[in-house]
Amino acid sequence: PPTVPPPPGPPGRGSLSLHRAYLRSPLGLLRLGQLALGAAFWVTVAAHKYEGAAHFALFAAVLVWLLTLALFGLSLLGRWELVPWLGSRWLLTNLVHDLALGVGLYAAATGIMGHKAKQRSFCNLPGYSQQCLYSAYLSASICGGITACLYLFSGLYCLLRRCQDQRDII
């Protein structure tokens, strides 16, 4: 009897290597800045005593930071096709992440921390003897504002690529 060859196996994935072109692209550089300043934001908030709405600001910052880290890792390794449904729409996924989550949540977190800094501005006076959180809240607010701008720039970059009918992130 004729022998039937076995069915082909799944395609080989190859070895993992860094997608250096992404790392040197505007989006890759913006992602590095977002990760650095985002970490500075939430570490500054988490390292000091916080209450009330600062809980939301910290949650928003950590959530967006973790999602950005996942996007950066998958893009750096060139493995976004492994993400079901979103992998085939990677440019759109990055666009929505940057404009909706990045800008939206960091703008809200920045507003919260700026308001808290304003509430604590009295303790910045000389001779005030209690622990003053003004500088921590102000630092977090500045980091959050710059981070929101970086997300806006990366979102506009992705939007520009999308309008030019390009499907790739670089």
Secondary structure, DSSP 4 states (H G I P E B T S, - for coil): -PPPPPPP-PPP-------HHHHHSHHHHHHHHHHHHHHHHHHHHHTS---TTHHHHHHHHHHHHHHHHHHHHHHHHT-GGGSTTTGGGHHHHHHHIIIIIIIHHHHHHHHHHHHHHHHTGGGGSTT--S---HHHHHHHHHHHHHHHHHHHHHHHHHHHHHHTT--S--
